[in-house]
Every structure is written in C-alpha cells, then in structure tokens.
Amino acid sequence: MPSAKRTSVAGSVSVRPLAEPDLDRADEIFRVAFGTFLGVPEPETFFGTADYVRTRWAADPHAAFAATVEGEVVGSNFAADWGSVGYFGPLTVRPDLWDQGIGRRLMEPVMACFDTWENRHLGLFTFAHSPKHLELYRRYGFWPGPIPHSHLDASLA
Ligand SMILES: CC(C)(COP(=O)(O)OP(=O)(O)OC[C@H]1O[C@@H](n2cnc3c(N)ncnc32)[C@H](O)[C@@H]1OP(=O)(O)O)[C@@H](O)C(=O)NCCC(=O)NCCS
C-alpha cells in the first residue's frame, strides 16, 4: 500500500492475549493480510473455509496474542508447544499498518513462550522469496533452510 495511505501508529501499539471476542476481527485481518501480500483479487475472502485463527486460539488461548491500537485489534500471532519443538504462526498485521514494527511486537510474546516452554528446536513456515519476511525472522534467530523432517520426527518421537 502506498505510504501516503498509511496511518502512523508509532508508540501507540500494545500487545496482549487474544480473547474470544477478538476472534472475528483477528480472522478478518488474517485473511486480508495474506490475501493482500499474495495479491489476490478479493483478499478478505482468502483462505476460504480454512479457519487458522479460531483453531490456533482454541488449541492454546494462552499462547495467542493480539496487537492493538487504541483498543482495536490490528494483528495477531500464535505459538504452539510441541514438546521439544516450538512453532509459531500465522502472524498477521492489518495491511495499512505494515512496516511500523507491529509484526516485531507480536514476535516478542511468542519468543517468551518458547523460553518458558524450553523447546529445543524452533520453526515456522514463511515466504522464502520475501526479503522482508527473511529479515523479520532473522532478527529472532531464524534462518532459511530445508524442512527438517528427520529432526522433527525425531524430536516428536
Ligand atoms: C509479515 C508481517 C506480519 C510483518 O508485519 P509488519 O508489522 O509489517 O512488520 P514489522 O514492521 O514489525 O517488521 C518488518 C521488518 O522487516 C524489515 N523489512 C521490511 N522490508 C524489508 C526488505 N525489503 N528487506 C529487508 N528487510 C525488510 C524491516 O527492517 C522491519 O524491521 P524494522 O522495523 O526493525 O526496520 C505483515 O507484513 C503481514 O501481515 N504480512 C502478510 C501475512 C504474512 O505474510 N504473514 C507472515 C507469514 S510467515
């Protein structure tokens, strides 16, 4: 989105647990964020009947996080504790607020979960062609690589 259409929210972002009443809004943002990034014609309907936000929240509401600006949900992220393996995502931010540090704010509670859970291997799926995504996650120690099936299988065994 052109920078002229962006609203600056620097300094007014908060991060808190994602609550059940937030789920509709978080789901809308999840769809429009991925749909916008991928350039589909109707981003608000992207992912169809797939329900990542509600299912991730239901799996562990204590590991689901919302970013808010003036009380309004503007993004979310989810951590998952698979024993020795820690996983996160989907991470999404409302497109008109991209590139203002909200994604990084939503990484903080997820990384704190991994510290608490003491997972030995951490991972995510992302877009390998996107310098932004690679840089965002590199800041937290994630580097691109092949999906470590053998490691994952061994870790979960
Ligand atoms: C990915 C996403 C969550 C990031 O949210 P965001 O609020 O825009 O991200 P932030 O502003 O916190 O951080 C982006 C960082 O990427 C870096 N970055 C941006 N463009 C970059 C580029 N072209 N090259 C290298 N680094 C870049 C910036 O340095 C920025 O860090 P900084 O603020 O310290 O400078 C958001 O763009 C989104 O919702 N995308 C669509 C859904 C998606 O792809 N989710 C992630 C799936 S793995």
The ligand as an SDF file (V2000), in Angstrom:
LIG
                    3D

 48 50  0  0  0  0  0  0  0  0999 V2000
    4.7420  -10.2310    7.7410 C   0  0  0  0  0  0  0  0  0  0  0  0
    4.0010   -9.1860    8.5620 C   0  0  0  0  0  0  0  0  0  0  0  0
    3.2990   -9.8690    9.7250 C   0  0  0  0  0  0  0  0  0  0  0  0
    5.0230   -8.1960    9.0980 C   0  0  0  0  0  0  0  0  0  0  0  0
    4.3640   -7.2300    9.8830 O   0  0  0  0  0  0  0  0  0  0  0  0
    4.9150   -5.7140    9.9600 P   0  0  0  0  0  0  0  0  0  0  0  0
    4.1940   -5.0680   11.0660 O   0  0  0  0  0  0  0  0  0  0  0  0
    4.8250   -5.1060    8.6070 O   0  0  0  0  0  0  0  0  0  0  0  0
    6.4570   -5.9780   10.2870 O   0  0  0  0  0  0  0  0  0  0  0  0
    7.4630   -5.0250   11.1020 P   0  0  0  0  0  0  0  0  0  0  0  0
    7.2480   -3.6210   10.6540 O   0  0  0  0  0  0  0  0  0  0  0  0
    7.3730   -5.2910   12.5490 O   0  0  0  0  0  0  0  0  0  0  0  0
    8.8680   -5.5890   10.6870 O   0  0  0  0  0  0  0  0  0  0  0  0
    9.2550   -5.6630    9.3700 C   0  0  0  0  0  0  0  0  0  0  0  0
   10.7570   -5.6620    9.3700 C   0  0  0  0  0  0  0  0  0  0  0  0
   11.1160   -6.1560    8.0840 O   0  0  0  0  0  0  0  0  0  0  0  0
   12.1730   -5.3890    7.6090 C   0  0  0  0  0  0  0  0  0  0  0  0
   11.9670   -5.1970    6.1880 N   0  0  0  0  0  0  0  0  0  0  0  0
   10.8940   -4.6810    5.5700 C   0  0  0  0  0  0  0  0  0  0  0  0
   11.0780   -4.6950    4.2480 N   0  0  0  0  0  0  0  0  0  0  0  0
   12.3030   -5.2390    4.0360 C   0  0  0  0  0  0  0  0  0  0  0  0
   13.0640   -5.5350    2.8750 C   0  0  0  0  0  0  0  0  0  0  0  0
   12.5990   -5.3020    1.6590 N   0  0  0  0  0  0  0  0  0  0  0  0
   14.2700   -6.1040    3.0440 N   0  0  0  0  0  0  0  0  0  0  0  0
   14.7460   -6.3850    4.2590 C   0  0  0  0  0  0  0  0  0  0  0  0
   14.0670   -6.1190    5.4040 N   0  0  0  0  0  0  0  0  0  0  0  0
   12.8590   -5.5550    5.2760 C   0  0  0  0  0  0  0  0  0  0  0  0
   12.1910   -4.0820    8.2860 C   0  0  0  0  0  0  0  0  0  0  0  0
   13.5320   -3.8420    8.6460 O   0  0  0  0  0  0  0  0  0  0  0  0
   11.3250   -4.2560    9.5080 C   0  0  0  0  0  0  0  0  0  0  0  0
   12.1000   -4.1960   10.6550 O   0  0  0  0  0  0  0  0  0  0  0  0
   12.4060   -2.7480   11.3420 P   0  0  0  0  0  0  0  0  0  0  0  0
   11.0830   -2.1920   11.7130 O   0  0  0  0  0  0  0  0  0  0  0  0
   13.2490   -3.0800   12.5090 O   0  0  0  0  0  0  0  0  0  0  0  0
   13.1060   -1.9350   10.3380 O   0  0  0  0  0  0  0  0  0  0  0  0
    2.9620   -8.4330    7.7050 C   0  0  0  0  0  0  0  0  0  0  0  0
    3.6160   -7.8670    6.6090 O   0  0  0  0  0  0  0  0  0  0  0  0
    1.8220   -9.3070    7.1980 C   0  0  0  0  0  0  0  0  0  0  0  0
    0.7820   -9.4220    7.8320 O   0  0  0  0  0  0  0  0  0  0  0  0
    2.0150   -9.9120    6.0040 N   0  0  0  0  0  0  0  0  0  0  0  0
    1.0110  -10.7660    5.3880 C   0  0  0  0  0  0  0  0  0  0  0  0
    0.8680  -12.0790    6.1110 C   0  0  0  0  0  0  0  0  0  0  0  0
    2.2080  -12.7640    6.2500 C   0  0  0  0  0  0  0  0  0  0  0  0
    2.9650  -12.8760    5.3040 O   0  0  0  0  0  0  0  0  0  0  0  0
    2.4650  -13.2520    7.4690 N   0  0  0  0  0  0  0  0  0  0  0  0
    3.7000  -13.9160    7.7870 C   0  0  0  0  0  0  0  0  0  0  0  0
    3.6830  -15.2940    7.2470 C   0  0  0  0  0  0  0  0  0  0  0  0
    5.1430  -16.2110    7.7380 S   0  0  0  0  0  0  0  0  0  0  0  0
  1  2  1  0
  2  3  1  0
  2  4  1  0
  2 36  1  0
  4  5  1  0
  5  6  1  0
  6  7  2  0
  6  8  1  0
  6  9  1  0
  9 10  1  0
 10 11  2  0
 10 12  1  0
 10 13  1  0
 13 14  1  0
 14 15  1  0
 15 16  1  0
 15 30  1  0
 16 17  1  0
 17 18  1  0
 17 28  1  0
 18 19  1  0
 18 27  1  0
 19 20  2  0
 20 21  1  0
 21 22  1  0
 21 27  2  0
 22 23  1  0
 22 24  2  0
 24 25  1  0
 25 26  2  0
 26 27  1  0
 28 29  1  0
 28 30  1  0
 30 31  1  0
 31 32  1  0
 32 33  2  0
 32 34  1  0
 32 35  1  0
 36 37  1  0
 36 38  1  0
 38 39  2  0
 38 40  1  0
 40 41  1  0
 41 42  1  0
 42 43  1  0
 43 44  2  0
 43 45  1  0
 45 46  1  0
 46 47  1  0
 47 48  1  0
M  END
$$$$
